[in-house]
């Protein structure tokens, strides 16, 4: 359909007037190219690393207050200082 459209409107020298915009060819071609663009954006696996990271953080976030209650803050800071140095 795209090749036919291009041949019809761009293939030969043709004077285009205001009635050209009333033709359904433009709308049909735009719709077709939109569908094709959506198909090219599809992936084999519908998730990516960023989605997995977001879900993982959302799952672990409620456990942060519990971990802070169990492990003393001084010990956490000492471990962080050891990791950074």
Secondary structure, DSSP 8 states (H G I E B T S, - for coil): -HHHHHIIIIIS-----GGGGGSTHHHHHHHHHHHHHHHHH--SSS--HHHHHHHHHHHHHTHHHHHHHHS-HHHHHHHHHHHH-
